[in-house]
Amino acid sequence: MTDQSLCPPSNHIALVGTVTGLAAVGAGAVFGGPDASGAQLAARWTARLAFIWFMFAWSASVVHARWPGGWRLYWLRRRRGLGLAFVAVHLIHLAALAVAMQLSGRALDLPHLLGGGIAYVFVVAMAATSNDRAIRALGLANWRKLHATGGWLLATIFSLTYMGGLANKPIFSALALAGLGGVVALKLARAVCHKAKAAA
């Protein structure tokens, strides 16, 4: 039996992501109460959970490229499922955020509305094209451009979010920024290496 056959399929991982997202919403309601406070807590926790799933998906390729084989290969082969789990949790976060804003009477300002809207367009597009049929239809080069652009856009939004959270939530924000910085450094190093090889 190969290690591929021992790995859960993508839809199973996406289901796990959905369950974790719903659990975060439930925990927010339990610890924050069935009101605006609980909804805000659910929105905050689902945002953090979505970030963690995103990091697992976004870093899989570059980590395996730097340290190939072993458990990194298992991780890389699960990247599609990890990405779909991120999408599931991020959509749950959107619902929790909408409820929180409705209950609190708050509204998003235009920059957050535009940034979030563009991000979710990419999230949905990346989810819809996370299958072999879409890769064949788009062509591998175009598919890679879509997912690379979406990944960098989401990483940028997460970076700006956690830079803004350093004052109020310093521990998680600092850890998130450190993780993002590490993955960005690996991706840039790989790009430089590929460019040097192409020029040689």
C-alpha positions as CSV (number, residue, x, y, z in Angstrom):
1,M,0.0,0.0,0.0
2,T,1.5,3.4,-1.0
3,D,1.5,6.4,1.2
4,Q,-0.9,8.1,-1.3
5,S,-3.5,5.5,-0.5
6,L,-3.1,6.2,3.2
7,C,-3.9,9.9,2.7
8,P,-7.4,11.3,3.1
9,P,-9.0,12.7,-0.1
10,S,-9.4,16.4,-0.6
11,N,-13.1,16.4,0.3
12,H,-12.4,14.7,3.6
13,I,-9.9,17.4,4.5
14,A,-12.4,20.1,3.4
15,L,-15.0,18.5,5.7
16,V,-12.6,18.6,8.6
17,G,-12.1,22.3,7.9
18,T,-15.8,22.9,7.8
19,V,-16.2,21.1,11.2
20,T,-13.4,23.2,12.8
21,G,-15.0,26.4,11.5
22,L,-18.4,25.5,12.8
23,A,-16.8,24.5,16.1
24,A,-15.2,27.9,16.3
25,V,-18.6,29.5,15.8
26,G,-20.1,27.4,18.5
27,A,-17.3,28.2,20.9
28,G,-17.8,31.9,20.2
29,A,-21.5,31.6,21.1
30,V,-20.7,29.6,24.3
31,F,-17.9,31.9,25.6
32,G,-19.3,35.2,24.2
33,G,-23.0,34.6,24.5
34,P,-25.8,34.4,21.9
35,D,-25.5,38.1,21.0
36,A,-23.2,40.5,19.3
37,S,-20.3,39.7,21.6
38,G,-20.6,36.0,20.8
39,A,-20.8,36.7,17.0
40,Q,-17.8,39.0,17.2
41,L,-15.8,36.3,19.0
42,A,-16.9,33.7,16.4
43,A,-15.8,36.0,13.6
44,R,-12.4,36.6,15.3
45,W,-11.8,32.9,15.9
46,T,-12.9,31.8,12.5
47,A,-10.5,34.4,11.0
48,R,-7.6,33.0,12.9
49,L,-8.6,29.5,12.0
50,A,-8.9,30.4,8.4
51,F,-5.4,31.9,8.5
52,I,-3.9,28.7,9.9
53,W,-5.6,26.6,7.2
54,F,-4.3,29.1,4.6
55,M,-0.8,28.8,5.9
56,F,-0.8,25.0,5.7
57,A,-2.0,25.2,2.1
58,W,0.2,28.2,0.9
59,S,3.4,26.9,2.4
60,A,3.2,23.3,1.3
61,S,4.9,23.6,-2.0
62,V,7.8,25.8,-0.9
63,V,8.5,23.8,2.2
64,H,8.6,20.6,0.2
65,A,10.8,22.3,-2.4
66,R,13.3,23.3,0.3
67,W,13.2,20.1,2.2
68,P,11.9,17.4,-0.2
69,G,10.5,14.0,0.7
70,G,9.2,12.5,3.9
71,W,6.2,14.0,5.7
72,R,6.6,17.2,3.5
73,L,5.6,15.1,0.5
74,Y,2.5,13.9,2.3
75,W,1.7,17.5,3.2
76,L,2.2,18.6,-0.4
77,R,-0.1,15.9,-1.7
78,R,-2.8,17.2,0.6
79,R,-2.5,20.9,-0.5
80,R,-5.7,20.9,-2.5
81,G,-7.7,19.6,0.5
82,L,-6.0,22.1,2.8
83,G,-6.9,24.9,0.4
84,L,-10.5,23.8,0.3
85,A,-10.6,23.6,4.1
86,F,-9.3,27.2,4.2
87,V,-12.1,28.2,1.8
88,A,-14.8,26.5,3.9
89,V,-13.6,28.2,7.1
90,H,-13.2,31.6,5.4
91,L,-16.8,31.4,4.1
92,I,-17.9,30.5,7.7
93,H,-15.9,33.5,8.9
94,L,-17.8,35.7,6.4
95,A,-21.1,34.5,7.7
96,A,-20.0,35.1,11.3
97,L,-18.8,38.5,10.5
98,A,-22.0,39.5,8.7
99,V,-24.0,38.3,11.8
100,A,-21.7,40.2,14.1
101,M,-22.0,43.4,12.1
102,Q,-25.8,43.0,11.9
103,L,-26.2,42.5,15.7
104,S,-23.8,45.3,16.6
105,G,-25.1,47.8,14.0
106,R,-21.7,48.4,12.6
107,A,-20.7,48.7,8.9
108,L,-17.5,48.1,7.0
109,D,-15.7,51.1,5.7
110,L,-15.0,51.3,1.9
111,P,-11.4,50.1,2.0
112,H,-12.2,47.0,4.0
113,L,-15.3,46.3,1.9
114,L,-13.3,46.6,-1.4
115,G,-10.3,44.6,0.0
116,G,-12.5,41.9,1.4
117,G,-14.6,41.7,-1.7
118,I,-11.7,41.2,-4.0
119,A,-10.2,38.7,-1.6
120,Y,-13.4,36.6,-1.6
121,V,-13.6,36.8,-5.4
122,F,-10.2,35.1,-5.5
123,V,-11.1,32.7,-2.8
124,V,-14.2,31.5,-4.7
125,A,-12.3,31.4,-8.0
126,M,-9.5,29.4,-6.5
127,A,-11.9,26.9,-4.9
128,A,-13.9,26.5,-8.1
129,T,-10.7,25.7,-10.0
130,S,-9.2,23.3,-7.5
131,N,-9.9,20.3,-9.7
132,D,-8.2,18.6,-12.6
133,R,-11.0,19.6,-15.1
134,A,-10.5,23.3,-14.4
135,I,-6.7,22.9,-14.8
136,R,-7.2,21.4,-18.2
137,A,-9.8,24.1,-19.2
138,L,-7.6,27.0,-18.1
139,G,-4.3,25.6,-19.0
140,L,-1.6,24.9,-16.4
141,A,0.1,28.3,-16.9
142,N,-3.1,30.3,-16.4
143,W,-4.2,28.1,-13.5
144,R,-0.9,28.7,-11.8
145,K,-1.1,32.5,-12.4
146,L,-4.6,32.6,-10.8
147,H,-3.6,30.6,-7.7
148,A,-0.3,32.4,-7.3
149,T,-2.0,35.8,-7.5
150,G,-4.7,34.8,-5.1
151,G,-2.2,33.3,-2.7
152,W,-0.1,36.5,-2.6
153,L,-3.1,38.7,-2.4
154,L,-4.5,36.8,0.6
155,A,-1.0,36.7,2.3
156,T,-0.8,40.5,1.8
157,I,-4.3,41.0,3.4
158,F,-3.4,38.8,6.3
159,S,-0.1,40.6,6.8
160,L,-1.9,44.0,6.9
161,T,-4.5,42.7,9.2
162,Y,-2.0,41.3,11.7
163,M,0.3,44.3,11.5
164,G,-2.8,46.3,12.6
165,G,-3.4,43.8,15.4
166,L,0.0,44.0,17.0
167,A,-1.2,46.6,19.6
168,N,-4.3,44.8,20.8
169,K,-3.5,41.2,20.0
170,P,0.3,41.1,20.1
171,I,1.1,37.4,20.6
172,F,-1.0,35.9,17.8
173,S,-0.3,38.8,15.5
174,A,3.4,38.5,16.0
175,L,3.3,34.7,15.5
176,A,1.2,35.1,12.3
177,L,3.6,37.7,10.9
178,A,6.6,35.6,11.7
179,G,5.0,32.6,9.9
180,L,4.1,34.7,6.9
181,G,7.6,36.2,6.8
182,G,9.2,32.8,6.9
183,V,7.1,31.5,4.0
184,V,7.6,34.7,2.0
185,A,11.4,34.4,2.5
186,L,11.3,30.8,1.2
187,K,9.2,31.7,-1.8
188,L,11.5,34.6,-2.7
189,A,14.6,32.5,-2.3
190,R,13.1,29.8,-4.6
191,A,12.3,32.5,-7.2
192,V,15.8,33.9,-7.1
193,C,17.2,30.4,-7.4
194,H,15.0,29.6,-10.4
195,K,15.9,32.9,-12.1
196,A,19.6,32.2,-11.6
197,K,19.3,28.7,-13.0
198,A,17.4,30.1,-16.1
199,A,20.1,32.7,-16.7
200,A,23.0,30.1,-16.4
